[in-house]
Amino acid sequence: MQEFDDMQDVAKRGINENWKKALMIGSFAAAAVLLLTGRRPAGFALAGIGLATVAAEHPEKFEQFWNSAPEYLEKGTRLVNGVGEFVERIAQQSEKFQAARERQGRPDYIS
């Protein structure tokens, strides 16, 4: 009988772990989709749910993440700034290219 109780305890712990992992992964995935499609408030809400689940389940990992968050934010800011500069350069090159085509008198079929 004790063996059956032990098996039930293992099964319950497995189910508990699975739904928590599913909640974390699902909320982060849905948050990413919502943020990419422009629904920022809902995306941030789901990301918060995922973070709360991580914090409740793995407090030591969450503390490590929290302590290194400024570094992640700095890297993210640098990446966004780099992408913005790259897009600006492409726009400048596009303007130069169109100006050159207009000087040559060729019709612009692109726009």
N, CA and C of each residue as an Amber inpcrd file, in Angstrom:
protein
   333
   0.8150000  -1.1870000   0.0000000   0.0000000   0.0000000   0.0000000
   0.8640000   1.2590000   0.0000000   1.9510000   1.2220000   0.7350000
   2.8660000   2.3660000   0.7940000   3.4400000   2.6500000  -0.5910000
   3.7300000   1.5870000  -1.3210000   4.2840000   1.7370000  -2.6680000
   3.3020000   2.4660000  -3.5800000   2.0130000   2.1650000  -3.4780000
   0.9840000   2.8250000  -4.2720000   0.8950000   4.3090000  -3.9190000
   0.9700000   4.6340000  -2.6320000   0.9450000   6.0300000  -2.1970000
   2.1500000   6.7950000  -2.7280000   3.3140000   6.1440000  -2.7290000
   4.5200000   6.7820000  -3.2590000   4.3670000   7.0740000  -4.7520000
   3.7760000   6.1410000  -5.4810000   3.5700000   6.3450000  -6.9130000
   2.5920000   7.4940000  -7.1540000   1.5720000   7.6120000  -6.3310000
   0.6140000   8.7030000  -6.4700000   1.2870000  10.0450000  -6.2030000
   2.1410000  10.1030000  -5.1870000   2.8600000  11.3380000  -4.8740000
   3.7580000  11.7510000  -6.0330000   4.4540000  10.7840000  -6.6320000
   5.3220000  11.0840000  -7.7720000   4.4900000  11.5940000  -8.9410000
   3.3560000  10.9670000  -9.1980000   2.4900000  11.3920000 -10.2980000
   1.9500000  12.7970000 -10.0560000   1.5510000  13.1080000  -8.8280000
   1.0440000  14.4440000  -8.5210000   2.1290000  15.4990000  -8.7060000
   3.3530000  15.1900000  -8.2530000   4.4430000  16.1540000  -8.4220000
   4.7440000  16.3720000  -9.9010000   4.6900000  15.3070000 -10.6900000
   4.9330000  15.4380000 -12.1300000   3.8960000  16.3070000 -12.8030000
   2.6400000  16.1270000 -12.4530000   1.5690000  16.9440000 -13.0240000
   1.7260000  18.3930000 -12.5980000   2.0450000  18.6140000 -11.3240000
   2.2440000  19.9820000 -10.8490000   3.3740000  20.6720000 -11.5970000
   4.4670000  19.9810000 -11.8260000   5.5940000  20.5650000 -12.5410000
   5.2260000  20.8410000 -14.0010000   4.4920000  19.9390000 -14.6230000
   4.1460000  20.1090000 -16.0350000   3.2620000  21.3230000 -16.2600000
   2.2530000  21.5360000 -15.4250000   1.3670000  22.6820000 -15.6660000
   2.0900000  23.9890000 -15.4030000   3.0370000  23.9970000 -14.4800000
   3.7850000  25.2230000 -14.2180000   4.7020000  25.5520000 -15.3920000
   5.3480000  24.5250000 -15.9280000   6.2030000  24.7460000 -17.1060000
   5.3670000  25.2070000 -18.2840000   4.2080000  24.5870000 -18.4690000
   3.3300000  24.9770000 -19.5730000   2.8630000  26.4160000 -19.4130000
   2.5460000  26.8120000 -18.1840000   2.1250000  28.1920000 -17.9310000
   3.2480000  29.1750000 -18.2410000   4.4680000  28.8500000 -17.8080000
   5.6070000  29.7400000 -18.0690000   5.8710000  29.8730000 -19.5660000
   6.0050000  28.7420000 -20.2450000   6.3240000  28.7600000 -21.6720000
   5.1910000  29.3930000 -22.4720000   3.9640000  29.0230000 -22.1570000
   2.8150000  29.5670000 -22.8780000   2.6600000  31.0600000 -22.6960000
   2.8660000  31.5430000 -21.4710000   2.6940000  32.9780000 -21.2470000
   3.7950000  33.7730000 -21.9290000   5.0380000  33.2720000 -21.9000000
   6.1210000  33.9880000 -22.5820000   5.9360000  33.9600000 -24.1000000
   5.4990000  32.8260000 -24.6420000   5.2810000  32.7360000 -26.0880000
   4.1370000  33.6580000 -26.5210000   3.0420000  33.6290000 -25.7820000
   1.9120000  34.4980000 -26.1190000   2.2880000  35.9660000 -25.9600000
   3.0860000  36.2740000 -24.9430000   3.5300000  37.6550000 -24.7450000
   4.3700000  38.1200000 -25.9270000   5.2550000  37.2550000 -26.4190000
   6.0840000  37.6240000 -27.5680000   5.2220000  37.8920000 -28.7900000
   4.2400000  37.0370000 -29.0320000   3.3540000  37.2290000 -30.1860000
   2.5810000  38.5330000 -30.0510000   2.0460000  38.7900000 -28.8680000
   1.2690000  40.0060000 -28.6660000   2.1340000  41.2590000 -28.8000000
   3.3560000  41.2030000 -28.2810000   4.2380000  42.3560000 -28.3990000
   4.6200000  42.6020000 -29.8580000   4.8610000  41.5340000 -30.6160000
   5.2360000  41.6870000 -32.0240000   4.0730000  42.1790000 -32.8770000
   2.8420000  41.8770000 -32.4630000   1.6870000  42.3190000 -33.2430000
   1.1510000  43.6650000 -32.7680000   1.8380000  44.2880000 -31.8070000
   1.4670000  45.6330000 -31.4060000   0.5090000  45.7350000 -30.2390000
   0.1350000  44.6300000 -29.6390000  -0.7740000  44.6640000 -28.4800000
   0.0590000  44.6210000 -27.2000000   0.7020000  45.7580000 -26.9480000
   1.6660000  45.8550000 -25.8630000   1.0940000  45.6280000 -24.4690000
  -0.0270000  46.2320000 -24.0870000  -0.5260000  46.0140000 -22.7110000
  -0.7930000  44.5410000 -22.4080000  -1.4280000  43.8530000 -23.3450000
  -1.7130000  42.4330000 -23.1310000  -0.4180000  41.6220000 -23.1110000
   0.5320000  41.9860000 -23.9740000   1.8150000  41.2890000 -23.9960000
   2.5730000  41.4480000 -22.6970000   2.5950000  42.6720000 -22.1570000
   3.2830000  42.9000000 -20.8900000   2.5820000  42.1710000 -19.7440000
   1.2510000  42.1000000 -19.7990000   0.5130000  41.3860000 -18.7530000
   0.8790000  39.9050000 -18.7550000   0.9300000  39.3040000 -19.9320000
   1.2850000  37.8840000 -20.0100000   2.7410000  37.6510000 -19.6300000
   3.6230000  38.5640000 -19.9960000   5.0200000  38.4360000 -19.5850000
   5.1230000  38.5120000 -18.0630000   4.3180000  39.3610000 -17.4470000
   4.2920000  39.4490000 -15.9860000   3.8260000  38.1650000 -15.3370000
   2.8440000  37.5180000 -15.9510000   2.3700000  36.2330000 -15.4310000
   3.4820000  35.1960000 -15.5090000   4.1820000  35.1830000 -16.6250000
   5.3010000  34.2490000 -16.7650000   6.3940000  34.5120000 -15.7480000
   6.7320000  35.7860000 -15.5490000   7.7680000  36.1250000 -14.5720000
   7.3310000  35.7770000 -13.1550000   6.0740000  36.0010000 -12.8330000
   5.5850000  35.6490000 -11.4980000   5.6570000  34.1430000 -11.2730000
   5.3480000  33.3680000 -12.2990000   5.4210000  31.9200000 -12.1790000
   6.8670000  31.4710000 -11.9960000   7.7920000  32.0680000 -12.7540000
   9.2070000  31.7430000 -12.5930000   9.6710000  32.1100000 -11.1950000
   9.2720000  33.2860000 -10.7150000   9.6860000  33.7290000  -9.3840000
   9.1590000  32.7960000  -8.2970000   7.9420000  32.3200000  -8.4550000
   7.3670000  31.4260000  -7.4530000   8.0090000  30.0470000  -7.4970000
   8.3290000  29.5820000  -8.6800000   8.8510000  28.2350000  -8.8440000
  10.3620000  28.1580000  -8.6180000  11.0830000  29.1600000  -9.0770000
  12.5490000  29.1630000  -8.9940000  13.0340000  30.5030000  -8.4490000
  12.8760000  30.7500000  -7.1630000  13.2490000  32.0690000  -6.6280000
  14.7320000  32.3950000  -6.7870000  15.5970000  31.3950000  -6.7150000
  17.0350000  31.6690000  -6.8530000  17.3930000  32.0760000  -8.2770000
  16.7810000  31.4480000  -9.2570000  17.0350000  31.8260000 -10.6540000
  16.4650000  33.2130000 -10.9480000  15.2950000  33.4840000 -10.3980000
  14.6920000  34.7960000 -10.6070000  15.5570000  35.8870000  -9.9790000
  16.1180000  35.6090000  -8.8070000  16.9910000  36.5870000  -8.1620000
  18.2380000  36.8470000  -9.0080000  18.8060000  35.7840000  -9.5920000
  19.9600000  35.9620000 -10.4870000  19.5780000  36.8250000 -11.6800000
  18.4160000  36.5470000 -12.2660000  17.9460000  37.3320000 -13.4070000
  17.7370000  38.7870000 -12.9920000  17.1040000  38.9900000 -11.8480000
  16.8060000  40.3400000 -11.3770000  18.0890000  41.1320000 -11.1530000
  19.0940000  40.4690000 -10.5980000  20.3650000  41.1470000 -10.3370000
  21.1090000  41.5020000 -11.6260000  20.9230000  40.7240000 -12.6680000
  21.6060000  41.0070000 -13.9300000  20.7140000  41.7470000 -14.9320000
  19.5050000  42.1320000 -14.5280000  18.5760000  42.8290000 -15.4200000
  19.1510000  44.1220000 -15.9910000  19.8570000  44.9600000 -15.2110000
  20.4170000  46.1790000 -15.8060000  21.3760000  45.8890000 -16.9640000
  22.1430000  44.8230000 -16.8290000  23.0580000  44.4500000 -17.9170000
  22.2730000  44.0490000 -19.1630000  21.2060000  43.2610000 -18.9690000
  20.3780000  42.8530000 -20.0960000  19.7160000  44.0620000 -20.7520000
  19.2410000  44.9950000 -19.9400000  18.6050000  46.1950000 -20.4850000
  19.6010000  47.0320000 -21.2840000  20.8220000  47.1360000 -20.7860000
  21.8420000  47.8960000 -21.5130000  22.1530000  47.2500000 -22.8590000
  22.3050000  45.9280000 -22.8560000  22.5670000  45.2160000 -24.1120000
  21.3920000  45.3620000 -25.0790000  20.1770000  45.2640000 -24.5610000
  18.9880000  45.4240000 -25.4050000  18.8890000  46.8170000 -25.9890000
  19.2270000  47.8230000 -25.1810000  19.1960000  49.2020000 -25.6570000
  20.2300000  49.4100000 -26.7580000  21.4250000  48.8660000 -26.5580000
  22.4600000  48.9830000 -27.5970000  22.0230000  48.2950000 -28.8890000
  21.3770000  47.1400000 -28.7680000  20.9120000  46.4170000 -29.9520000
  19.8500000  47.2230000 -30.6900000  18.8830000  47.7650000 -29.9530000
  17.8170000  48.5540000 -30.5840000  18.4020000  49.7920000 -31.2560000
  19.3440000  50.4610000 -30.5870000  19.9830000  51.6330000 -31.1820000
  20.7490000  51.2650000 -32.4530000  21.4430000  50.1390000 -32.4230000
  22.1750000  49.6770000 -33.6080000  21.2470000  49.3870000 -34.7700000
  20.1340000  48.7440000 -34.4930000  19.1520000  48.4580000 -35.5470000
  18.5880000  49.7580000 -36.0980000  18.3000000  50.7200000 -35.2180000
  17.7780000  52.0170000 -35.6640000  18.7610000  52.7370000 -36.5690000
  20.0360000  52.7230000 -36.2110000  21.0540000  53.3590000 -37.0480000
  21.1560000  52.6590000 -38.3970000  21.0660000  51.3340000 -38.3980000
  21.1270000  50.5710000 -39.6430000  19.9580000  50.9340000 -40.5580000
  18.7670000  51.0440000 -39.9900000  17.5840000  51.4020000 -40.7800000
  17.7340000  52.8200000 -41.3370000  18.2860000  53.7320000 -40.5370000
  18.5070000  55.0960000 -41.0150000  19.4840000  55.1100000 -42.1900000
  20.5440000  54.3220000 -42.1020000  21.5100000  54.2560000 -43.2160000
  20.8650000  53.7130000 -44.4860000  20.0160000  52.7050000 -44.3270000
  19.3230000  52.1460000 -45.5010000  18.4190000  53.2150000 -46.1100000
  17.7210000  53.9720000 -45.2830000  16.8350000  55.0270000 -45.7880000
  17.6460000  56.0950000 -46.5220000  18.8070000  56.4600000 -45.9890000
  19.6610000  57.4530000 -46.6510000  20.1510000  56.9400000 -47.9940000
  20.5720000  55.6860000 -48.0380000  21.0390000  55.1110000 -49.2950000
  19.9080000  55.0330000 -50.3130000  18.7100000  54.7380000 -49.8430000
  17.5590000  54.6770000 -50.7330000  17.2640000  56.0480000 -51.3320000
  17.3550000  57.0860000 -50.4930000  17.1400000  58.4460000 -50.9990000
  18.1930000  58.8130000 -52.0380000  19.4370000  58.4770000 -51.7870000
  20.5100000  58.7600000 -52.7450000  20.2760000  58.0090000 -54.0560000
  19.8530000  56.7590000 -53.9500000  19.6050000  55.9480000 -55.1350000
  18.4720000  56.5400000 -55.9640000  17.3860000  56.9630000 -55.2940000
  16.2610000  57.5490000 -56.0220000  16.6510000  58.8790000 -56.6590000
  17.4480000  59.6750000 -55.9480000  17.8930000  60.9510000 -56.5090000
  18.7410000  60.7120000 -57.7470000  19.5910000  59.7080000 -57.7150000
  20.4340000  59.3920000 -58.8730000  19.5750000  58.9340000 -60.0480000
  18.5530000  58.1350000 -59.7940000  17.6620000  57.6670000 -60.8730000
  16.9090000  58.8410000 -61.4900000  16.4880000  59.7900000 -60.6530000
  15.7560000  60.9480000 -61.1680000  16.6630000  61.8240000 -62.0240000
  17.9250000  61.9430000 -61.6300000  18.8590000  62.7360000 -62.4260000
  19.1030000  62.1070000 -63.7930000  19.0320000  60.7950000 -63.8550000
  19.2520000  60.0970000 -65.1200000  17.9940000  60.1220000 -65.9870000
  16.8870000  60.5430000 -65.4300000  15.6440000  60.6380000 -66.1940000
  14.9310000  59.3250000 -66.3620000  15.3090000  58.3080000 -65.5870000
  14.6290000  57.0190000 -65.6680000  13.3540000  57.0500000 -64.8130000
  12.3100000  56.4140000 -65.2990000  11.0830000  56.3610000 -64.4900000
  11.3030000  55.4670000 -63.2640000  10.6290000  55.8190000 -62.2120000
  10.7420000  55.0360000 -60.9760000   9.5930000  54.0300000 -60.9160000
   9.9200000  52.7770000 -61.1530000   8.8970000  51.7320000 -61.1760000
   8.6350000  51.1760000 -59.7890000   9.4740000  51.5130000 -58.8480000
   9.3430000  50.9190000 -57.5040000   8.1710000  51.5250000 -56.7740000
   7.9960000  52.8500000 -56.8400000   6.9080000  53.4520000 -56.0550000
   5.7690000  53.9030000 -56.9140000
